[in-house]
Amino acid sequence: MTKDEFFDAAFQELQGIERGEVTIELTAGDILLGRVEYRTSNGWKVIVFSDGDDWDYIDSIIPPSGQEFKLWPEKEEDDCEEMRKLRSYQPPRDQLKKTWGFLT
């Protein structure tokens, strides 16, 4: 999977969750603080950083293949629009509690 294919597929997975076509399960972490890990029904791992039960940002997304694409590059010049979009993704407000399990 290329980086561009990864970005497209990751956004499709997030949109599938929004539409209810893809389900998620909390597999690790505490929604009140720190990294919270979810697994989708398609085998993706979505790791969200929670700041006191507030969805802060997506820390990482890992496809079923396990191939990792860093969303937080070490060098600023390696950053790109797609990385910033994934990091700043926010689910629809009404899905924070119902779908992702956040208390807010």
Secondary structure, 3 states (H helix, E strand, C coil): CCHHHHHHHHHHHHHHHHHCCCCEEEEEEECCEEEEEEEECCCCEEEEEEECCCEEEEEEEECCCCCCCCCCCCCHHHCCHHHHHHHCCCCCCCHHHHCCCCCC
